[in-house]
């Protein structure tokens, strides 16, 4: 696939009649069994995937334009184009298409789509009538020529034949020479006929005719013909505008004559399309598709030629950043770059990448810092447009540049701070520029486009940079417009409409940060007590601003973060929201609904700390609101949690009492008795010490052979160790270990399922009592465990 002759770019025409690049690959023509015919196949040069598979249909009209383009329509409103790297490749594929359709490769178009009736009439025509016979190109025959051109527009086949006739023997150039004669003679009738002729020829939609009509020799005569619209009392003065008013400005002299000619031609053709020609009707909108393509591919060629001229671009940047450059000159340079970047949107992705990388290497971003700080509104607006192209192309490139700045410059002139100040100081009453800049800032701080695998630390590094150097600049208007007072009864200093709009934009950006930045914005909000200041805006007379403030709080609560919740509770920050709800009264509006939704969310998500705070502090003020069940629902959640707390507390107390119960509380308490009925030791249920209990039961079945038996003692690791001491009975041959503990309902059962009976007490009193498992520090340790366990600790205050 190294053959550059077959290298193509695939384009499709979108709904806005603009060409979208679908990728670059290599084209071939081959028989496809599935499609049952010769087809055009384009495989991507990057991965070999199939970019295009199109059967060459006998009824499809293919056009060859500008030697390297083939354009056709696959279906209604779906146009395709192949742009070849080399003319030879285009000719090769064109010959294949013509071979399949049985057409002459010398033609620029194979055929037009036709309906059945037109096709039938065409088949009945004799083969010799392949051309329309044009009248002689004379003044007296202009009306006849105009009628002929107008009559063929409804017939695709006759349009094609007329186009072939007009391209033969230089007929178009002869017609345009007649225009000069009519104008010299002030022959208005002839000029009106020429208007109809030229307009009709444009609607033939033939690239070969455009090449002739838009050449340097002919284009101004074409514009002249279009000035004499018969429906106008006085002709327009388009030529005067193009030659005198719209003078071509070379910010840096262009030495390439071909490039200069291409720029002139593109501007004039764009003028014809946008200004001179009337807006096409529904039936005419496809007549000028070739004209749109002509302009599009001209722009691609201009950008490519300028980009390859490194000397030219280097000189432009040198003058743009030179302090000695005059303001008017700098304005022209910025406008040039704005148009240059706009043209670059026609490039295919890889070429566009190379284009913006070239601009970055030449220093476009430092240059923007200079021009965005200028007083000239036009310059700032153009610089903003250029900045938007760069951010849209590569946010990472812009971020990489700004993170290198703190080492070189002051905070005030950092590029992002320049953008923020530009947004804050927008003089437009509707803040059109501020809205555009806010969107660009949001793109730059969006973590979703910080996932470049080559730089995994970009997110952490850039957000740290932004919150260190830029966030305080962004929040200046917010802090300046609000006065912080105790109990959240802040005062709104400035409340006119334009300031409210600006604060709404800033809050929208801060709300975005809450949703996407988590740690950084959380730290900033708590350190600056920012939510308190934002909630001051609930007092604004502009409802949209109060809603923005409420949305900011709603996003914070929506994070369900206990750090945020504790901050809100400690600061008593529900007060301004509830005051606004009460002040709103019974009015059913967006503000009322938004506040109710906030509390409904807290109820549904069962955010216990906030529910307890709201009920404990504000329920008396809210209980009268009965048109929704939200606040009664909050109260119900609160009561349920209190009941659960009480139940858990009772269970804890019951357990403590059970562990600490005495012999008098239960006759079935596990005890050992001596022959006088004195209690030796109480025992815990088996399940509380299964390992020790098992060892004990095993040990008591063994005959005592010596006087050194063990009672269990707790080891440092918490297990039990048996250390029995001698008894008097042992000295007399009686085994004190034969005593069994009295069983309780929770003690182990005997093998037959019945509780074990107490053994006969020893004949001789035991002289020493040692605890089996219960120790003085057991209850203290258990109390400590209960206090430390989060499951045991009440969550809501009772």
C-alpha positions in Angstrom: 0.0 0.0 0.0 3.0 2.3 -0.5 1.6 3.4 -3.9 0.9 7.1 -3.5 -1.1 7.2 -6.7 -3.9 5.4 -5.0 -3.7 7.4 -1.7 -7.0 9.2 -1.1 -9.0 11.1 1.5 -12.6 10.2 1.9 -15.2 12.9 2.4 -18.9 12.9 3.1 -21.3 15.9 2.8 -23.1 16.6 6.1 -26.5 18.2 6.7 -24.9 21.7 6.7 -23.5 21.1 3.3 -20.0 20.9 4.7 -17.5 18.2 3.8 -16.5 15.9 6.7 -13.2 14.0 6.5 -13.7 10.3 7.1 -10.1 9.2 6.9 -7.1 8.6 4.6 -6.5 5.3 2.8 -5.8 3.6 -0.5 -8.4 3.0 -3.1 -8.9 0.1 -5.4 -11.6 -1.1 -7.8 -12.5 -4.8 -7.6 -15.4 -7.2 -8.0 -17.3 -7.7 -4.8 -19.3 -10.9 -4.7 -21.7 -9.6 -2.1 -22.5 -6.5 -4.1 -22.5 -8.3 -7.4 -20.4 -5.8 -9.2 -17.2 -3.8 -9.5 -16.9 -1.6 -6.4 -14.6 1.1 -5.1 -12.9 0.0 -1.9 -10.9 2.3 0.4 -8.9 0.8 3.2 -7.4 3.0 6.0 -3.7 3.4 5.8 -3.5 3.3 9.7 -5.0 -0.1 10.4 -6.4 -1.5 7.1 -10.0 -1.1 8.1 -12.6 -0.5 5.4 -13.4 3.2 5.1 -15.5 2.9 2.0 -17.2 0.1 0.0 -19.3 1.5 -2.9 -20.6 -0.4 -5.9 -20.1 1.5 -9.2 -23.8 1.7 -10.3 -24.6 2.2 -14.0 -27.1 5.0 -13.0 -24.9 6.9 -10.6 -23.6 10.3 -11.8 -19.8 10.6 -11.1 -18.0 13.9 -11.4 -14.3 14.6 -11.8 -13.3 18.0 -10.4 -10.0 19.9 -10.3 -8.0 16.8 -11.7 -7.8 15.1 -8.3 -11.4 14.8 -7.1 -14.2 12.4 -7.8 -17.6 13.3 -6.4 -20.9 11.3 -6.5 -24.2 10.7 -4.6 -24.8 7.3 -3.1 -28.4 8.1 -2.1 -30.6 11.1 -1.4 -28.7 13.6 0.7 -25.6 11.4 0.9 -22.7 12.8 -1.2 -19.2 11.3 -1.3 -15.9 12.5 -2.5 -12.5 11.0 -3.1 -9.6 13.4 -3.0 -6.5 11.9 -4.6 -2.9 12.7 -3.7 -1.9 12.5 -7.3 -3.6 13.2 -10.6 -2.5 9.9 -12.1 -4.4 7.9 -9.5 -7.5 10.0 -10.0 -7.4 9.4 -13.8 -6.9 5.7 -13.3 -10.0 5.3 -11.1 -12.0 7.6 -13.3 -11.2 5.5 -16.3 -12.4 2.4 -14.4 -15.7 4.1 -13.4 -16.3 5.2 -17.0 -15.4 1.7 -18.3 -18.1 0.2 -16.0 -20.7 2.8 -17.1 -19.6 2.7 -20.7 -18.7 6.4 -20.8 -16.0 8.5 -22.4 -13.2 9.2 -19.8 -12.7 12.6 -21.5 -16.0 13.7 -19.9 -16.0 15.5 -16.5 -19.3 13.8 -15.5 -20.7 10.4 -16.4 -24.4 11.3 -16.1 -27.0 12.9 -13.9 -29.7 11.1 -11.9 -32.9 10.9 -13.9 -36.4 9.6 -13.4 -38.0 6.9 -15.4 -39.8 9.2 -17.9 -36.7 11.2 -18.5 -34.7 7.9 -19.0 -37.3 6.7 -21.5 -37.1 9.9 -23.5 -33.3 9.8 -23.4 -33.3 6.3 -24.8 -35.6 7.4 -27.7 -33.1 10.1 -28.7 -30.9 9.4 -31.7 -27.2 8.8 -30.7 -26.1 11.7 -32.9 -27.8 14.3 -30.7 -25.2 14.1 -28.0 -24.8 17.9 -27.8 -27.2 20.8 -27.5 -26.9 23.1 -30.5 -26.2 26.6 -29.3 -27.1 29.8 -31.2 -24.3 31.9 -32.4 -22.7 34.0 -29.7 -24.1 37.4 -30.8 -25.9 40.3 -29.2 -29.0 39.7 -31.2 -29.2 36.1 -30.0 -28.8 36.7 -26.2 -32.5 36.3 -25.5 -32.6 33.0 -27.4 -29.5 31.8 -25.4 -31.1 32.9 -22.1 -34.3 31.0 -22.9 -32.3 27.9 -23.8 -30.2 27.9 -20.6 -33.3 28.5 -18.4 -35.3 25.7 -20.1 -32.7 23.0 -19.5 -32.5 23.4 -15.7 -35.4 21.1 -15.1 -33.8 18.3 -17.1 -30.7 16.6 -15.8 -29.8 15.2 -19.2 -30.3 18.4 -21.1 -28.2 20.2 -18.4 -25.3 17.8 -19.1 -25.6 18.3 -22.8 -25.7 22.1 -22.5 -22.6 22.0 -20.2 -20.7 20.0 -22.9 -21.7 22.6 -25.5 -20.7 25.6 -23.4 -17.2 24.1 -22.8 -16.6 23.6 -26.5 -14.9 26.3 -28.6 -14.5 28.8 -25.8 -18.2 29.7 -25.8 -18.3 31.0 -22.2 -15.4 33.4 -22.8 -17.3 34.7 -25.9 -20.4 35.3 -23.8 -18.4 37.3 -21.2 -16.9 39.4 -23.9 -20.4 40.3 -25.0 -21.0 41.5 -21.4 -18.3 44.2 -21.9 -19.9 45.3 -25.1 -23.4 45.6 -23.6 -22.0 47.5 -20.6 -20.2 50.0 -22.9 -23.4 50.5 -24.9 -25.5 50.6 -21.7 -27.7 47.9 -23.3 -29.9 47.0 -20.3 -31.9 44.4 -22.1 -28.8 42.5 -23.1 -27.4 42.9 -19.6 -30.5 41.4 -18.1 -30.3 38.4 -20.5 -26.6 37.9 -19.6 -27.7 37.9 -15.9 -30.1 35.0 -16.6 -27.5 33.2 -18.7 -24.7 33.4 -16.1 -27.0 32.5 -13.2 -28.3 29.5 -15.2 -24.8 28.3 -16.1 -23.8 28.4 -12.4 -26.8 26.2 -11.6 -25.5 23.7 -14.1 -23.2 22.7 -11.2 -20.2 21.7 -13.4 -16.7 22.0 -12.1 -15.2 22.4 -15.6 -17.3 25.4 -16.3 -16.3 26.9 -12.9 -12.6 26.6 -13.8 -13.3 28.8 -16.8 -15.7 31.3 -15.2 -13.6 31.8 -12.0 -10.3 32.3 -13.7 -8.5 35.6 -13.3 -9.6 36.7 -16.8 -13.3 36.0 -16.4 -14.4 36.2 -12.8 -14.9 39.9 -12.6 -17.0 39.8 -15.8 -19.1 37.0 -14.1 -19.6 39.3 -11.1 -20.5 42.1 -13.5 -23.2 40.0 -15.2 -24.7 39.1 -11.8 -25.0 42.8 -10.9 -27.8 43.3 -13.5 -30.7 41.5 -11.8 -33.9 42.3 -13.8 -35.9 42.5 -10.6 -33.7 45.4 -9.3 -34.3 49.1 -10.3 -30.6 49.9 -10.0 -27.8 47.4 -10.5 -25.7 46.4 -7.5 -22.0 47.5 -7.3 -20.3 44.2 -6.4 -17.2 44.9 -8.6 -16.7 48.2 -6.9 -16.8 46.5 -3.5 -14.4 43.7 -4.5 -11.9 46.0 -6.1 -11.9 49.1 -3.8 -13.6 48.3 -0.5 -12.4 44.7 0.0 -8.8 45.3 -0.7 -6.5 42.4 -0.2 -4.2 42.9 2.7 -0.9 41.1 2.8 0.3 41.3 6.4 3.5 39.8 5.1 4.2 39.9 1.4 3.2 36.7 -0.3 5.9 35.9 -3.0 4.1 32.8 -4.4 2.0 34.1 -7.2 -0.1 30.9 -7.4 -0.9 31.1 -3.7 -2.0 34.8 -4.1 -4.2 33.9 -7.1 -5.8 31.0 -5.2 -6.6 33.3 -2.2 -8.1 36.0 -4.5 -10.2 33.4 -6.3 -11.5 31.7 -3.1 -12.6 35.1 -1.6 -14.4 36.1 -4.8 -16.1 32.8 -5.3 -17.2 32.8 -1.6 -18.6 36.3 -2.2 -20.6 35.1 -5.2 -22.0 32.3 -3.2 -22.8 34.1 0.0 -23.7 37.6 -1.3 -24.6 37.7 -4.9 -26.5 34.6 -5.6 -30.0 34.5 -4.0 -30.6 31.9 -1.3 -31.5 28.7 -3.3 -35.0 27.4 -3.0 -35.8 23.8 -1.8 -35.7 22.7 -5.5 -32.4 24.5 -6.2 -30.3 23.6 -3.1 -28.4 20.8 -4.8 -27.6 22.9 -7.9 -24.7 24.6 -6.2 -23.1 21.6 -4.4 -20.2 21.7 -6.8 -19.6 25.4 -6.0 -19.4 24.5 -2.3 -16.9 21.8 -3.0 -14.9 24.1 -5.2 -14.5 26.6 -2.3 -13.8 23.8 0.2 -10.9 22.3 -1.6 -9.5 25.7 -2.5 -9.2 26.4 1.2 -7.5 23.0 1.8 -4.9 24.0 -0.8 -4.3 27.5 0.6 -3.7 26.2 4.1 -1.3 23.5 2.8 0.7 26.0 0.7 0.9 28.5 3.6 2.0 25.8 6.1 4.8 24.7 3.8 6.1 28.2 3.6 8.1 28.3 6.9 9.7 31.6 6.1 6.3 33.3 5.8 4.9 32.0 9.1 8.1 32.7 11.0 8.0 36.3 9.9 4.3 36.6 10.8 5.0 35.4 14.4 8.1 37.6 14.7 6.0 40.7 14.0 3.0 39.6 16.1 5.2 39.3 19.2 7.4 42.3 18.5 6.7 45.1 21.0 7.5 47.7 18.3 4.7 46.5 16.0 2.0 49.1 15.7 -1.5 48.3 17.0 -3.1 48.4 13.5 -0.5 46.1 12.1 -0.9 43.7 15.0 -4.7 43.8 14.5 -4.2 42.7 10.9 -1.9 39.9 11.9 -4.4 38.5 14.5 -7.2 38.6 11.9 -5.0 36.8 9.5 -4.4 34.0 12.0 -8.1 33.9 12.9 -8.9 33.2 9.2 -6.0 30.9 8.8 -7.2 28.8 11.7 -10.8 28.8 10.3 -9.4 27.5 7.0 -7.5 24.8 8.8 -10.8 23.1 9.8 -11.0 21.9 6.2 -7.9 19.8 6.7 -8.0 16.1 7.4 -7.1 15.1 11.0 -3.4 14.3 10.5 -2.8 17.4 8.5 -4.6 19.5 11.1 -2.5 18.0 13.8 0.6 19.0 11.9 -0.8 22.5 11.3 -1.5 23.2 15.0 1.8 21.7 16.1 3.5 24.1 13.7 1.7 27.0 15.2 2.6 25.8 18.8 6.3 25.5 17.9 6.3 29.0 16.4 4.8 30.4 19.7 1.1 31.0 19.1 0.3 30.7 22.9 2.7 33.3 24.1 1.5 35.6 21.3 -2.1 35.1 22.5 -1.1 36.2 26.0 0.0 39.5 24.5 -2.9 40.2 22.2 -5.6 39.0 24.7 -4.4 41.7 27.1 -4.7 44.5 24.5 -7.4 47.2 24.8 -8.6 46.8 21.2 -11.9 44.9 21.4 -11.6 43.5 17.9 -8.2 42.1 18.6 -9.3 40.5 21.8 -12.3 38.9 20.1 -10.1 37.5 17.3 -7.6 36.2 19.8 -10.4 34.5 21.7 -11.5 32.8 18.5 -7.9 31.6 17.9 -7.7 30.3 21.5 -10.9 28.4 21.0 -9.5 26.6 18.0 -6.4 25.6 20.0 -8.4 24.4 23.0 -10.7 22.4 20.8 -7.8 20.9 19.0 -5.7 19.9 22.0 -6.5 20.9 25.6 -3.4 19.0 26.7 -1.2 21.2 24.6 -2.6 24.3 26.2 -2.4 22.8 29.7 1.2 21.8 29.2 2.1 25.4 28.2 0.4 27.1 31.1 1.9 24.7 33.7 5.4 25.8 32.6 4.5 29.5 33.1 4.8 30.0 36.9 8.5 29.4 36.7 8.8 32.3 34.2 6.2 34.9 35.0 3.8 36.4 37.6 0.4 35.0 38.4 -1.3 38.1 36.9 -0.1 37.3 33.3 -0.6 33.6 33.3 -2.5 32.6 30.2 -5.4 31.1 32.1 -5.7 34.1 34.4 -5.7 36.3 31.3 -8.6 34.3 30.0 -10.4 34.5 33.4 -10.0 38.2 33.6 -11.1 38.6 30.0 -14.3 36.7 31.0 -14.8 38.8 34.1 -14.3 42.1 32.3 -16.5 41.3 29.3 -18.2 44.6 28.4 -20.9 43.0 26.3 -24.2 43.5 28.1 -25.2 39.9 27.1 -21.7 38.5 28.1 -21.3 36.7 24.8 -17.5 36.6 25.1 -17.7 35.6 28.7 -19.9 32.6 27.8 -17.5 31.5 25.2 -14.5 31.8 27.5 -16.3 30.0 30.3 -16.9 27.1 27.9 -13.2 27.0 27.1 -12.2 27.0 30.8 -14.5 24.1 31.4 -12.9 22.2 28.6 -9.4 22.9 30.1 -10.4 21.7 33.6 -12.4 18.7 32.5 -10.7 15.5 33.8 -12.4 13.6 31.0 -9.9 14.9 28.5 -6.9 14.5 30.8 -6.6 10.8 30.2 -3.7 10.9 27.7 -1.8 7.6 28.3 1.5 9.4 27.6 1.1 11.7 30.6 -0.8 9.9 33.4 0.0 12.6 35.9 -1.6 15.4 33.9 -4.8 15.5 35.9 -3.1 15.7 39.3 -0.5 18.3 38.2 -2.8 20.5 36.3 -5.6 20.6 38.9 -3.0 21.4 41.6 -1.7 24.2 39.4 -5.2 25.5 38.7 -6.3 25.6 42.4 -3.0 27.2 43.4 -2.7 29.9 40.8 -6.1 30.5 39.2 -9.0 29.6 41.4 -8.7 32.7 43.6 -8.8 34.8 40.4 -12.0 33.1 39.3 -13.8 33.6 42.6 -12.9 37.3 43.0 -16.3 38.6 41.7 -18.1 36.2 44.0 -16.3 37.3 47.1 -16.5 41.0 46.1 -20.2 40.8 45.6 -21.0 39.2 49.0 -20.2 40.2 52.5 -19.7 37.4 55.0 -21.6 37.9 58.3 -22.3 35.6 61.2 -25.2 33.1 61.1 -25.1 33.1 57.3 -27.0 36.4 57.2 -24.7 37.7 54.5 -25.3 40.8 52.5 -25.4 41.0 48.7 -23.4 44.1 47.7 -24.0 44.2 44.0 -27.1 42.9 42.4 -27.5 44.4 38.9 -28.3 42.2 36.0 -24.9 42.0 34.3 -23.1 41.2 37.6 -25.8 38.5 38.3 -25.1 37.0 34.8 -21.4 36.9 35.5 -21.8 35.3 38.9 -24.1 32.7 37.4 -21.4 31.8 34.9 -18.8 31.5 37.7 -21.2 29.3 39.8 -21.8 27.1 36.8 -18.0 26.5 36.6 -17.7 25.9 40.3 -20.6 23.5 40.2 -18.8 21.6 37.5 -15.7 21.5 39.7 -17.7 20.0 42.6 -19.0 17.3 40.3 -15.6 16.4 38.7 -12.7 17.5 41.0 -13.7 16.1 44.4 -10.6 16.6 46.6 -9.3 19.9 45.3 -12.6 21.7 45.3 -13.6 20.2 48.6 -10.4 21.6 50.2 -11.0 25.0 48.6 -14.6 25.3 49.7 -13.9 24.4 53.3 -10.8 26.6 53.6 -12.5 29.6 52.1 -16.0 28.8 53.6 -17.1 29.3 50.1 -20.6 27.7 50.4 -21.6 30.3 53.0 -20.7 33.1 50.5 -22.5 31.4 47.7 -25.7 31.1 49.7 -25.7 34.9 50.3 -26.8 35.0 46.6 -30.1 33.3 47.7 -31.1 36.9 48.6 -30.7 38.1 45.0 -33.7 39.7 43.3 -32.7 37.7 40.2 -34.2 34.3 40.6 -31.8 32.6 38.1 -28.9 33.6 40.3 -30.6 32.2 43.5 -31.2 29.0 41.6 -27.5 28.8 40.6 -26.5 29.2 44.2 -29.0 26.5 45.2 -27.7 24.2 42.4 -24.2 24.6 43.8 -25.3 23.4 47.2 -27.4 20.6 45.7 -24.3 19.3 43.9 -22.3 19.4 47.2 -25.0 17.4 49.0 -25.3 15.1 46.0 -21.8 13.9 46.6 -23.0 12.3 49.9 -19.7 13.1 51.5 -19.7 13.2 55.3 -17.0 15.9 55.3 -19.3 18.2 53.3 -22.2 17.2 55.6 -20.4 18.0 58.7 -19.3 21.3 57.2 -22.9 22.2 56.4 -24.2 21.2 59.8 -21.5 23.0 61.7 -22.0 26.2 59.6 -25.8 26.1 60.0 -25.9 26.5 56.2 -29.5 25.3 55.6 -30.8 28.6 57.2 -30.6 30.8 54.0 -32.3 28.0 52.0 -35.1 27.6 54.4 -35.5 31.3 54.7 -35.9 31.6 50.9 -38.4 28.8 51.0 -40.5 30.5 53.6 -40.2 33.9 51.9 -41.4 32.4 48.7 -44.7 31.5 50.5 -47.2 29.4 48.8 -46.1 30.4 45.3 -45.6 27.4 43.0 -42.5 28.2 40.9 -39.2 26.8 39.9 -37.4 28.1 43.1 -40.0 26.4 45.3 -39.7 23.1 43.4 -35.8 23.2 43.4 -35.7 23.7 47.2 -38.3 20.9 47.8 -36.2 18.6 45.5 -33.1 19.3 47.7 -34.9 18.1 50.8 -36.5 15.2 49.0 -33.1 14.0 47.9 -31.9 14.1 51.5 -34.9 12.1 52.6 -34.7 9.5 49.8 -31.0 9.0 50.2 -31.5 8.9 54.0 -28.5 11.2 54.8 -28.8 10.8 58.6 -26.6 13.6 59.8 -28.4 16.2 57.7 -31.9 14.8 58.6 -31.1 15.1 62.3 -29.8 18.6 61.8 -32.8 19.7 59.8 -35.4 18.2 62.2 -33.6 19.3 65.4 -33.2 22.9 64.2 -35.9 23.8 61.6 -38.8 21.4 61.9 -41.0 23.9 63.8 -40.6 26.3 60.9 -41.3 23.6 58.3 -44.0 21.5 59.9 -46.7 23.8 58.6 -45.8 22.9 54.9 -48.3 20.2 54.0 -48.7 20.6 50.3 -45.8 18.1 50.0 -45.0 15.2 52.3 -41.3 15.8 52.2 -40.9 17.3 55.6 -43.2 14.8 57.3 -41.1 12.1 55.6 -37.9 13.6 57.0 -39.5 13.6 60.5 -40.5 10.0 60.0 -37.0 9.1 59.0 -35.7 10.9 62.1 -38.1 9.0 64.4 -37.2 5.7 62.8 -33.6 6.3 63.5 -34.3 7.4 67.1 -36.2 4.1 67.6 -33.3 2.1 66.2 -30.9 4.0 68.4 -33.0 3.3 71.5 -33.3 -0.4 70.6 -29.5 -0.7 70.1 -28.9 1.1 73.4 -31.3 -1.2 75.3 -29.6 -4.3 73.8 -26.2 -2.9 74.8 -27.4 -2.3 78.4 -29.0 -5.7 78.5 -25.7 -7.3 77.5 -23.7 -5.4 80.0 -26.2 -6.4 82.8 -26.0 -10.1 81.7 -22.3 -10.0 81.9 -22.3 -8.4 85.2 -25.2 -10.3 86.8 -24.8 -11.7 90.4 -25.8 -15.0 91.9 -29.0 -13.6 93.3 -30.4 -12.7 89.9 -30.7 -16.2 88.5 -31.0 -19.6 90.3 -29.7 -21.3 87.2 -26.5 -19.3 87.1 -23.5 -21.5 86.6 -21.7 -22.0 89.9 -19.6 -24.4 91.8 -20.6 -25.2 95.3 -18.7 -26.6 98.2 -20.4 -28.9 100.7 -21.5 -25.8 102.7 -23.2 -24.4 99.7 -20.7 -21.5 99.2 -20.2 -20.3 95.7 -16.9 -21.0 94.2 -17.1 -19.6 90.7 -19.7 -18.6 88.1 -19.2 -19.7 84.6 -19.9 -18.0 81.2 -22.0 -19.9 78.7 -20.1 -22.4 76.6 -20.4 -20.4 73.4 -18.5 -17.5 75.0 -15.4 -19.6 75.5 -15.7 -22.8 73.5 -12.1 -23.7 73.4 -11.5 -23.4 77.1 -14.7 -25.1 77.9 -13.7 -28.1 75.8 -10.4 -28.4 77.4 -12.0 -28.2 80.8 -14.5 -31.0 80.0 -11.6 -33.1 78.7 -9.5 -32.5 81.8 -12.2 -33.4 84.3 -12.5 -36.9 82.9 -8.9 -37.7 83.6 -8.0 -39.3 87.0 -5.8 -37.0 89.1 -2.4 -38.7 89.5 -0.6 -36.0 91.2 -1.3 -32.9 93.3 -0.3 -30.4 90.5 -3.5 -29.8 88.5 -4.2 -26.5 86.7 -7.1 -24.0 86.9 -7.5 -22.0 83.7 -5.7 -18.6 83.6 -5.8 -16.0 80.8 -2.5 -15.8 78.9 -1.1 -12.7 77.4 -2.6 -13.8 74.0 -6.1 -14.1 75.4 -6.3 -17.9 75.4 -6.9 -20.0 78.5 -4.4 -22.0 80.5 -5.3 -24.6 83.2 -3.6 -24.3 86.6 -5.5 -26.3 89.2 -4.4 -25.8 92.9 -4.5 -28.6 95.6 -7.5 -29.1 97.7 -7.9 -30.9 101.0 -9.9 -33.5 99.3 -7.0 -34.3 97.0 -4.8 -35.0 99.9 -7.4 -37.5 101.2 -7.6 -39.1 97.8 -10.6 -37.1 96.6 -10.4 -35.4 93.3 -11.6 -31.9 93.5 -11.8 -31.7 89.7 -14.7 -34.1 89.7 -17.0 -31.2 90.5 -19.1 -30.3 87.4 -20.6 -26.8 86.9 -24.3 -26.4 87.3 -25.9 -26.1 83.9 -27.9 -23.0 82.8 -30.3 -22.9 79.8 -27.3 -21.8 77.7 -24.8 -24.3 78.9 -23.7 -27.4 77.0 -26.1 -30.4 77.0 -25.1 -34.0 77.7 -24.8 -36.4 74.8 -28.4 -37.6 75.3 -29.7 -34.1 75.0 -30.5 -33.5 78.7 -28.7 -31.0 80.9 -25.7 -32.4 82.7 -26.4 -33.0 86.4 -24.1 -31.5 89.1 -21.6 -33.9 90.5 -21.4 -34.7 94.2 -19.5 -32.0 95.9 -16.1 -32.8 97.3 -16.0 -34.3 100.8 -13.4 -31.8 101.9 -13.8 -28.0 101.5 -11.6 -26.4 98.9 -9.1 -24.2 100.6 -8.5 -21.9 97.6 -10.9 -20.5 94.9 -9.5 -19.5 91.5 -11.7 -18.0 88.8 -12.1 -20.3 85.8 -12.8 -17.7 83.1 -14.1 -14.5 84.7 -11.6 -11.8 85.5 -12.0 -8.4 87.0 -10.8 -6.6 83.9 -13.2 -8.5 81.5 -16.0 -6.0 81.8 -13.8 -3.0 81.4 -12.3 -4.4 78.2 -15.8 -5.2 76.8 -17.0 -1.8 77.7 -14.1 -0.3 75.9 -14.8 -2.4 72.8 -18.5 -1.4 72.8 -17.6 2.3 73.0 -15.1 2.0 70.1 -17.4 0.0 67.7 -19.1 2.2 65.2 -22.0 -0.2 65.1 -22.7 0.3 68.7 -22.3 4.1 68.7 -25.5 6.1 68.1 -25.4 8.0 64.8 -28.1 10.6 65.6 -28.5 12.6 68.8 -31.6 11.7 70.7 
